[in-house]
Amino acid sequence: MRLLLLGLLLIGTVRAQVSPYPFYDIQKQSDGQENFMTILNSGLASYVKRINLIRKAKDSIELEYYVFNKDFSGKVLIQELVKAVNRGVKVRLLIDNSVAAVKFDRYDAEVLIENGINFKFYNSASNFRLSAIQYRNHRKVFIIDNMEAIVGGRNISDKYYEISREENYLDRDIFVTGPIVKTIKESFNKYFNNQISNTPKLPKSYKVQPRNYFKKKNLAMELLVLSQSDQQKLVDLELLGNMLLSRTTPYICPVTTFSTDRPGATPTSGAKPNYSNKFRYLRKTIQEKVAETNKRLTIESPYFLTTRATRKILRDLNSKGVDIKVYTNSLGSSSQLYISSNLYSDIKKLLKIGIDLNLHQGSYYERNAIYDPEVKKSKWGIHSKTILFESDDNKEFMIGSYNIDNRSSFFNTELGLFCKGSDDLFEVVQDDIENRINKGMKVISKQEAKDNETNEPANIYGYWSEKLIKMKILTLPFRLIRFLL
């Protein structure tokens, strides 16, 4: 036992040296550092919580997202941020400039800046620089007055908050108050002030193409306008969202760990031998938590793309008697065909390891209250990034932005908030994951699955599996680019 404790102490010491503050921080209640956490399983509750926090902000608001859409949810938050600016609150917004995800252009940026929002893009490398554009900022951060924060898997778009009629995601966030928020804020500062984060070049077409400029500027100005129907929609959402929030409970986290990757990676730094030690911190933290697990490991991730090294870690865990349960998307519930292709190609390997593999089928998750019946008919997928680490004398969980794939391990910057020692918090997270799994299907073989509720045979590709032929045709090309997925 003494050797085990010494080993864990040495791991923590090494981690602190490799991952300097504010990219790694451990805070303990026993040292007077009380952090309160509330689990936000409901997307609607999580969205209304954001609105409430903006409205109560007095000094500062920081937002950092991989996706920030200009749909209903995005427009409402922008308008709330502008109102906050008008009452003297300092607002900073950092959005990743990925060609695959960014919805804001220079005209939108101009509107935000004109309305007092300090706005930057992360990594605005040209799309022609194929290596440079791989290094994306995938973090999701929402901070109010240096005292309260929301982190987790949700970006800003209707589908993350269960209000889209086309597609929705089951996701998960943590609302946290306490001294760990200062660490999260310091990490935001590092990202916002990094040389790879830049204020966008504002359009100059008003000088040479005034008609084109004013047309695009007028479209951008729509960010500041809500239709009458959207105003009523917001009222309805707030009523239901606040009711759902009233059912959530904050608990003290006895041991809180925040871990995040370092910003600023480029193809040059990525090619150097010390890249991993200098930039990739969260992956190492997760690996250490996995190594300490001796009873059960539960993973909920929208993507489950393993490497040879990952499979060895899981195989070693299984040989030590650790139960490994995974919940991820089927083809029918995923929007990423290339990820699904590699998952189905790996099924035999994963089952051979001894993994209890479960897939989301693509349907509405009945536990979450929905304001619009039409939303229930949409395609539903998993987007939460949660890991449960269970040992004989310890329970810990992580909620963050980290997917189980190569992008999160090697290219995207990610964050994770860990809590150890609270049975109450752990149970809230575990109960929701187990309920989701019970609505899904268990993989039996490469071609077989059974419904977890009925125990009847299920379509292993999910309810919305019309993409099957296309996936099979593209399996080989998708495997060739696996290292980028």
C-alpha positions, -999 to 999 in steps of 0.1 A, spaced: 0 0 0 29 24 8 44 17 -26 11 23 -43 6 57 -25 42 66 -33 36 58 -69 4 79 -71 22 107 -54 51 106 -79 26 105 -108 10 137 -95 44 153 -91 54 144 -126 21 156 -140 25 190 -123 59 194 -138 49 184 -173 16 202 -172 22 236 -155 -6 258 -141 -31 268 -154 -31 238 -177 -33 214 -147 -46 221 -112 -58 199 -83 -79 215 -56 -90 197 -24 -119 205 0 -96 195 28 -73 224 20 -102 249 21 -108 249 -16 -145 242 -19 -158 237 -55 -195 231 -60 -206 212 -91 -241 208 -107 -244 183 -135 -264 196 -165 -277 165 -183 -306 183 -200 -296 205 -230 -325 228 -225 -316 234 -188 -280 240 -198 -290 266 -224 -313 285 -200 -285 284 -174 -262 302 -198 -289 329 -204 -294 333 -166 -257 337 -160 -252 363 -187 -281 384 -173 -266 383 -138 -230 391 -148 -215 422 -133 -179 424 -144 -168 400 -171 -179 372 -194 -157 348 -214 -168 323 -240 -147 299 -260 -162 274 -285 -154 252 -314 -188 258 -329 -209 289 -325 -238 289 -350 -260 318 -360 -292 299 -354 -318 307 -328 -296 297 -298 -266 316 -311 -286 348 -319 -302 348 -284 -268 345 -267 -252 372 -289 -281 396 -280 -278 388 -243 -240 395 -246 -246 428 -262 -270 438 -235 -244 428 -209 -218 451 -227 -243 479 -226 -245 477 -188 -207 478 -185 -197 441 -185 -165 432 -204 -172 404 -229 -146 383 -247 -155 356 -273 -130 332 -289 -142 309 -317 -122 283 -335 -118 292 -372 -121 257 -386 -134 256 -422 -155 226 -412 -173 243 -383 -170 281 -384 -203 300 -392 -190 335 -385 -175 356 -413 -158 390 -412 -191 408 -415 -205 391 -384 -172 398 -366 -176 435 -375 -211 436 -359 -198 420 -327 -169 443 -324 -190 474 -332 -212 463 -303 -184 461 -278 -176 424 -279 -138 416 -278 -139 389 -305 -111 367 -318 -107 336 -341 -84 308 -331 -61 295 -358 -71 314 -390 -46 296 -411 -54 294 -448 -73 263 -459 -45 257 -484 -22 250 -455 -35 215 -449 -11 207 -421 -17 240 -402 -55 238 -402 -54 204 -384 -46 221 -350 -80 232 -338 -94 245 -305 -121 221 -295 -126 235 -259 -160 247 -247 -158 273 -219 -183 297 -204 -172 319 -175 -190 346 -155 -173 372 -132 -144 349 -124 -167 329 -101 -189 306 -121 -183 285 -152 -198 259 -175 -176 234 -192 -184 202 -210 -194 189 -244 -219 215 -257 -211 240 -284 -235 269 -293 -261 256 -317 -298 245 -314 -289 208 -317 -268 209 -285 -297 222 -265 -324 198 -278 -344 224 -297 -338 216 -333 -364 199 -355 -337 183 -377 -310 169 -355 -302 169 -317 -275 157 -294 -275 141 -260 -247 159 -242 -235 169 -207 -220 199 -190 -209 209 -155 -218 241 -138 -191 249 -113 -185 276 -87 -154 279 -66 -117 286 -68 -112 262 -98 -130 288 -119 -99 310 -115 -78 283 -131 -103 278 -159 -102 316 -165 -64 317 -165 -64 289 -192 -89 310 -212 -65 340 -210 -37 318 -223 -58 309 -253 -72 343 -259 -38 360 -258 -19 334 -277 -3 345 -310 -25 320 -329 -57 339 -317 -63 370 -338 -89 397 -343 -103 390 -378 -95 415 -405 -126 435 -410 -141 439 -445 -130 468 -466 -154 462 -495 -174 492 -485 -147 512 -503 -147 493 -536 -179 473 -536 -204 493 -514 -235 474 -526 -219 440 -518 -207 453 -485 -240 467 -473 -259 435 -484 -236 413 -463 -235 438 -434 -273 438 -433 -274 400 -432 -249 401 -403 -270 427 -385 -297 400 -383 -277 386 -354 -292 414 -333 -329 408 -343 -353 382 -330 -386 376 -348 -419 377 -329 -422 339 -331 -386 335 -318 -393 358 -289 -423 337 -279 -402 306 -283 -376 320 -259 -403 327 -233 -415 290 -236 -379 277 -234 -371 297 -203 -402 285 -185 -394 248 -191 -356 253 -187 -359 270 -153 -382 243 -141 -356 217 -151 -329 237 -134 -349 237 -102 -346 199 -101 -308 200 -102 -286 200 -71 -251 214 -64 -227 192 -45 -193 198 -31 -165 180 -50 -139 169 -25 -111 167 -50 -113 187 -82 -89 184 -111 -88 206 -141 -67 196 -171 -63 211 -205 -40 211 -235 -17 240 -242 -27 264 -271 -5 275 -300 5 242 -316 15 244 -353 29 220 -378 64 231 -368 59 223 -331 39 192 -339 69 178 -358 92 181 -328 100 152 -305 88 172 -274 54 181 -289 35 157 -267 51 168 -235 48 205 -244 13 206 -257 -7 174 -250 -16 174 -213 -52 161 -210 -45 128 -227 -18 120 -202 -41 129 -173 -68 106 -186 -42 78 -190 -31 82 -154 -67 80 -142 -72 49 -163 -41 33 -148 -54 38 -113 -88 21 -121 -91 -14 -109 -129 -21 -109 -149 -5 -137 -143 20 -166 -173 35 -183 -168 57 -214 -194 78 -232 -181 94 -263 -197 104 -297 -167 88 -314 -148 57 -303 -117 54 -325 -89 34 -309 -53 30 -318 -30 0 -312 -17 17 -280 -53 24 -268 -64 -12 -273 -33 -24 -254 -43 -2 -224 -78 -15 -225 -67 -51 -230 -44 -48 -199 -73 -34 -179 -95 -63 -189 -69 -88 -180 -68 -73 -145 -105 -78 -141 -116 -43 -149 -151 -41 -165 -150 -18 -195 -183 -4 -208 -185 19 -239 -215 39 -252 -211 56 -285 -230 64 -317 -242 39 -343 -241 47 -380 -277 58 -377 -271 83 -349 -237 97 -361 -232 126 -384 -196 115 -391 -196 87 -417 -159 83 -416 -158 77 -379 -186 51 -381 -168 33 -409 -137 28 -387 -158 19 -357 -176 -9 -375 -143 -21 -389 -129 -24 -353 -158 -42 -337 -142 -77 -337 -110 -62 -321 -130 -44 -295 -152 -74 -286 -121 -96 -284 -106 -72 -258 -137 -78 -237 -153 -44 -241 -190 -42 -234 -199 -21 -265 -232 -3 -266 -245 19 -294 -271 47 -295 -298 39 -320 -307 74 -331 -340 80 -313 -353 105 -288 -342 100 -252 -374 101 -232 -358 113 -200 -352 148 -213 -382 172 -213 -388 188 -247 -408 220 -254 -417 211 -290 -432 176 -299 -416 179 -334 -382 179 -318 -388 143 -307 -391 132 -343 -356 144 -353 -325 123 -355 -307 120 -321 -271 113 -314 -246 111 -285 -222 141 -281 -213 139 -244 -176 132 -235 -177 115 -200 -155 89 -184 -162 71 -151 -132 57 -132 -142 32 -105 -118 15 -80 -124 -4 -48 -118 27 -27 -124 55 -52 -149 69 -76 -140 97 -101 -155 111 -133 -144 134 -160 -167 156 -181 -151 177 -209 -145 181 -246 -123 151 -252 -135 125 -277 -120 90 -279 -103 96 -313 -70 107 -328 -80 143 -332 -86 148 -295 -54 129 -287 -30 145 -311 -45 176 -329 -74 194 -311 -69 212 -279 -92 198 -252 -102 202 -216 -116 180 -188 -130 187 -153 -126 158 -129 -143 151 -96 -132 125 -71 -147 116 -38 -184 126 -42 -208 96 -44 -237 120 -50 -221 137 -80 -209 103 -93 -243 88 -90 -260 117 -109 -236 111 -139 -236 73 -137 -274 72 -135 -279 93 -166 -253 73 -186 -269 40 -176 -303 52 -186 -290 62 -220 -273 28 -224 -306 11 -215 -322 29 -244 -295 17 -268 -283 -16 -281 -255 -40 -271 -232 -52 -298 -230 -90 -299 -208 -96 -330 -198 -77 -361 -233 -81 -375 -254 -86 -344 -269 -64 -317 -297 -66 -292 -320 -39 -278 -311 -33 -242 -347 -26 -232 -364 -55 -249 -335 -80 -253 -348 -84 -289 -325 -84 -320 -317 -48 -331 -303 -33 -363 -266 -29 -355 -265 2 -377 -293 20 -359 -326 35 -369 -313 60 -394 -289 37 -413 -297 48 -449 -260 57 -452 -249 20 -450 -240 14 -487 -221 47 -489 -202 38 -457 -192 4 -471 -181 19 -504 -159 44 -486 -145 21 -459 -110 18 -475 -105 56 -481 -117 63 -446 -92 38 -431 -64 55 -450 -71 88 -433 -77 73 -399 -48 91 -383 -65 124 -389 -99 113 -375 
